[in-house]
Amino acid sequence: MTFNRDFNELTRTLGGDKVFNLPLPTLVEGETPAGEAFQEKTILNYISHQGAIFELKNPVTIGSRLRLAIDLPKALAEDKNLKLIIRGQVILVERLSNRKNKQRITIKFENKYFIREKI
């Protein structure tokens, strides 16, 4: 594969928005339907300016609020160890039959976010 082909496969359009296919390490924090707090490491599969898609083992329901701490690639962060911290609301939960005890989560971002340096 050529660089141009690989690069072009990183972005897609979904509902008129550019969606980036970047496998970014992410820490998700939230609560299960039983009210138990959890932290789970996952890989962010897709992201746009409106939301993101990823897989979780911990159960969540539509309407749940989650906090994501996304590791930014050093190339985008001027070689610093930066994290994008953003909250969102779950808008879709899909059971994955090919992945034991996992579900695909789609969240819609809130307008507030911040970037901090990893410690």
C-alpha positions as CSV (number, residue, x, y, z in Angstrom):
1,M,0.0,0.0,0.0
2,T,1.1,3.5,-0.6
3,F,1.2,6.3,1.9
4,N,-1.5,8.3,0.0
5,R,-3.9,5.3,0.0
6,D,-3.3,4.6,3.7
7,F,-3.8,8.3,4.6
8,N,-7.0,8.6,2.5
9,E,-8.4,5.6,4.3
10,L,-8.1,7.4,7.6
11,T,-11.0,9.8,6.9
12,R,-14.6,9.0,5.8
13,T,-17.7,11.0,5.6
14,L,-20.7,10.1,7.7
15,G,-23.8,12.3,7.6
16,G,-21.8,15.1,6.0
17,D,-19.2,15.0,8.7
18,K,-15.6,13.9,8.4
19,V,-14.9,10.9,10.5
20,F,-11.4,9.8,11.3
21,N,-10.4,6.2,11.6
22,L,-7.6,6.6,14.2
23,P,-7.0,3.7,16.7
24,L,-6.3,6.0,19.7
25,P,-5.8,4.6,23.2
26,T,-8.6,5.9,25.4
27,L,-9.6,5.7,29.1
28,V,-13.4,5.8,29.5
29,E,-15.0,6.6,32.9
30,G,-18.6,6.3,33.8
31,E,-21.2,4.4,35.7
32,T,-23.0,1.1,35.0
33,P,-26.8,0.9,35.0
34,A,-26.4,-0.4,38.6
35,G,-24.6,2.9,39.6
36,E,-21.2,1.3,39.9
37,A,-18.3,3.6,38.8
38,F,-15.9,2.2,36.3
39,Q,-12.7,3.0,34.4
40,E,-11.9,1.0,31.3
41,K,-9.1,1.2,28.8
42,T,-10.2,0.8,25.2
43,I,-9.3,1.9,21.7
44,L,-11.2,4.8,20.1
45,N,-12.3,3.5,16.7
46,Y,-13.9,6.6,15.1
47,I,-14.1,10.3,16.0
48,S,-15.6,13.4,14.5
49,H,-16.2,16.8,15.9
50,Q,-19.7,15.6,17.2
51,G,-18.9,12.2,18.7
52,A,-17.0,9.0,18.8
53,I,-17.4,5.2,18.6
54,F,-15.5,2.6,20.7
55,E,-16.1,-0.8,22.4
56,L,-16.6,-1.4,26.1
57,K,-17.0,-4.4,28.4
58,N,-18.7,-2.5,31.1
59,P,-22.5,-2.1,30.5
60,V,-23.9,1.4,29.8
61,T,-27.3,2.5,28.7
62,I,-28.5,5.2,26.3
63,G,-28.4,8.5,28.0
64,S,-25.4,7.7,30.2
65,R,-22.7,10.3,30.5
66,L,-19.1,9.2,29.9
67,R,-15.7,10.9,30.3
68,L,-13.0,10.1,27.7
69,A,-9.3,10.7,28.1
70,I,-7.9,10.2,24.6
71,D,-4.1,9.9,24.1
72,L,-3.2,12.3,21.3
73,P,-0.6,11.2,18.8
74,K,2.7,12.9,19.3
75,A,2.7,14.1,15.7
76,L,-0.5,16.1,16.5
77,A,0.8,17.3,19.9
78,E,4.1,18.7,18.9
79,D,5.9,15.7,20.5
80,K,4.3,16.3,23.9
81,N,2.3,13.6,25.8
82,L,-1.1,15.2,25.6
83,K,-4.6,13.9,26.4
84,L,-7.9,15.2,25.0
85,I,-10.5,15.2,27.9
86,I,-14.1,15.3,26.7
87,R,-17.5,14.2,28.0
88,G,-20.4,12.9,26.0
89,Q,-23.7,11.2,26.2
90,V,-24.4,7.6,25.0
91,I,-26.7,7.7,22.0
92,L,-26.3,4.1,20.7
93,V,-25.4,0.8,22.3
94,E,-24.8,-2.2,19.9
95,R,-24.2,-5.7,21.1
96,L,-21.3,-7.4,19.3
97,S,-22.0,-11.1,18.6
98,N,-18.4,-11.7,17.5
99,R,-16.9,-10.2,20.7
100,K,-17.6,-11.8,24.0
101,N,-19.1,-9.4,26.6
102,K,-18.4,-6.3,24.5
103,Q,-20.6,-3.6,23.1
104,R,-20.1,-0.9,20.6
105,I,-20.8,2.5,22.1
106,T,-21.6,5.7,20.1
107,I,-21.5,9.0,22.1
108,K,-22.3,12.6,21.2
109,F,-19.8,15.0,22.6
110,E,-20.7,17.9,24.9
111,N,-19.3,21.3,23.8
112,K,-16.7,21.4,26.6
113,Y,-13.3,19.8,26.3
114,F,-9.7,20.4,27.4
115,I,-6.3,19.2,26.6
116,R,-3.8,18.4,29.4
117,E,-0.3,17.0,29.5
118,K,0.1,13.5,30.8
119,I,1.9,13.1,34.0
